[in-house]
Amino acid sequence: MSAGTAAGYSEASDADARVQWPRVGVAVIVCLEGRVLVGQRIGPAHGSGTWQFPGGHLEPFESVESCAEREVREETGLAVKVVAQGPYVNAIFDDDRHYVTLFVVAEVLVAEADATGVVPPEAELREPDKCAEWRWCAWDAIPTPHFLPITQLRALGYRPTLLP
């Protein structure tokens, strides 16, 4: 038995892993000009049709901050910097998937400027098989239905301090 198997880690498929061990998800609350970025999930993945923050799975030996910055870049093309850690939630989905989701707050790094000042970047749809659209919303106007971790986060009464 390998050390990884002895410690409970298995190289099983995603379908097998969902009933064995919780996965760690990182959700990034990207803030810009008093709004947050949300996307609508689509496809065969769990939560299809719900609204989520950018994010994904924490990879082995990856820091939470590196994961957050990587996932936002991969999904939206935006460069961000994590500025705060948020709470976590323990999400058990109806399809027997179990995730511990770690929330972080990030700011967009704006590199472009014109004669009037900073030009806010637009989120690109880089994974159209997983996300129908990206939308900037006020915290209290995030579209519904929410992805389960966002529902749980809001139930905690959490609000990022970067928002008005």
LINURVEN-V421390 format. One record per residue. N is the residue number from 1. BURIAL is # if it has 24 or more other C-alpha atoms within 12 Angstrom, else .. D_CENTER is the distance of its C-alpha to the mean C-alpha in whole Angstrom. Layout:
# LINURVEN-V421390
n->N burial->BURIAL d_center->D_CENTER
n->N burial->BURIAL d_center->D_CENTER
This chain:
# LINURVEN-V421390
n->1 burial->. d_center->34
n->2 burial->. d_center->32
n->3 burial->. d_center->30
n->4 burial->. d_center->27
n->5 burial->. d_center->28
n->6 burial->. d_center->30
n->7 burial->. d_center->27
n->8 burial->. d_center->25
n->9 burial->. d_center->23
n->10 burial->. d_center->24
n->11 burial->. d_center->23
n->12 burial->. d_center->23
n->13 burial->. d_center->22
n->14 burial->. d_center->18
n->15 burial->. d_center->21
n->16 burial->. d_center->23
n->17 burial->. d_center->20
n->18 burial->. d_center->18
n->19 burial->. d_center->22
n->20 burial->. d_center->22
n->21 burial->. d_center->20
n->22 burial-># d_center->16
n->23 burial-># d_center->14
n->24 burial-># d_center->11
n->25 burial-># d_center->7
n->26 burial-># d_center->5
n->27 burial-># d_center->3
n->28 burial-># d_center->4
n->29 burial-># d_center->7
n->30 burial-># d_center->9
n->31 burial-># d_center->13
n->32 burial-># d_center->16
n->33 burial->. d_center->19
n->34 burial->. d_center->18
n->35 burial-># d_center->15
n->36 burial-># d_center->12
n->37 burial-># d_center->10
n->38 burial-># d_center->9
n->39 burial-># d_center->9
n->40 burial-># d_center->12
n->41 burial-># d_center->11
n->42 burial->. d_center->15
n->43 burial->. d_center->17
n->44 burial->. d_center->18
n->45 burial->. d_center->14
n->46 burial-># d_center->14
n->47 burial-># d_center->13
n->48 burial->. d_center->14
n->49 burial->. d_center->15
n->50 burial-># d_center->13
n->51 burial-># d_center->10
n->52 burial-># d_center->7
n->53 burial-># d_center->4
n->54 burial-># d_center->4
n->55 burial-># d_center->3
n->56 burial-># d_center->6
n->57 burial-># d_center->9
n->58 burial-># d_center->11
n->59 burial->. d_center->14
n->60 burial->. d_center->17
n->61 burial->. d_center->18
n->62 burial->. d_center->15
n->63 burial->. d_center->15
n->64 burial-># d_center->11
n->65 burial-># d_center->12
n->66 burial-># d_center->13
n->67 burial-># d_center->10
n->68 burial-># d_center->7
n->69 burial-># d_center->10
n->70 burial-># d_center->11
n->71 burial-># d_center->8
n->72 burial-># d_center->8
n->73 burial-># d_center->11
n->74 burial->. d_center->11
n->75 burial-># d_center->10
n->76 burial-># d_center->11
n->77 burial->. d_center->14
n->78 burial-># d_center->13
n->79 burial-># d_center->14
n->80 burial-># d_center->13
n->81 burial-># d_center->14
n->82 burial-># d_center->12
n->83 burial-># d_center->15
n->84 burial->. d_center->14
n->85 burial-># d_center->13
n->86 burial-># d_center->12
n->87 burial-># d_center->13
n->88 burial-># d_center->12
n->89 burial-># d_center->12
n->90 burial-># d_center->14
n->91 burial-># d_center->14
n->92 burial->. d_center->16
n->93 burial->. d_center->16
n->94 burial->. d_center->19
n->95 burial->. d_center->20
n->96 burial->. d_center->20
n->97 burial-># d_center->16
n->98 burial-># d_center->15
n->99 burial-># d_center->12
n->100 burial-># d_center->12
n->101 burial-># d_center->9
n->102 burial-># d_center->9
n->103 burial-># d_center->7
n->104 burial-># d_center->9
n->105 burial-># d_center->10
n->106 burial-># d_center->11
n->107 burial-># d_center->14
n->108 burial-># d_center->14
n->109 burial-># d_center->17
n->110 burial->. d_center->20
n->111 burial->. d_center->23
n->112 burial->. d_center->25
n->113 burial->. d_center->27
n->114 burial->. d_center->30
n->115 burial->. d_center->34
n->116 burial->. d_center->32
n->117 burial->. d_center->29
n->118 burial->. d_center->26
n->119 burial->. d_center->24
n->120 burial->. d_center->20
n->121 burial->. d_center->19
n->122 burial->. d_center->17
n->123 burial-># d_center->14
n->124 burial->. d_center->15
n->125 burial-># d_center->15
n->126 burial->. d_center->14
n->127 burial-># d_center->14
n->128 burial->. d_center->16
n->129 burial->. d_center->16
n->130 burial-># d_center->13
n->131 burial-># d_center->12
n->132 burial-># d_center->15
n->133 burial-># d_center->14
n->134 burial-># d_center->12
n->135 burial-># d_center->14
n->136 burial-># d_center->14
n->137 burial-># d_center->15
n->138 burial->. d_center->17
n->139 burial-># d_center->15
n->140 burial->. d_center->18
n->141 burial->. d_center->18
n->142 burial-># d_center->14
n->143 burial-># d_center->16
n->144 burial->. d_center->16
n->145 burial->. d_center->16
n->146 burial-># d_center->12
n->147 burial-># d_center->10
n->148 burial-># d_center->12
n->149 burial-># d_center->9
n->150 burial-># d_center->10
n->151 burial-># d_center->13
n->152 burial-># d_center->14
n->153 burial-># d_center->12
n->154 burial->. d_center->15
n->155 burial->. d_center->17
n->156 burial->. d_center->17
n->157 burial->. d_center->18
n->158 burial-># d_center->16
n->159 burial-># d_center->16
n->160 burial-># d_center->14
n->161 burial->. d_center->18
n->162 burial-># d_center->17
n->163 burial->. d_center->18
n->164 burial->. d_center->21
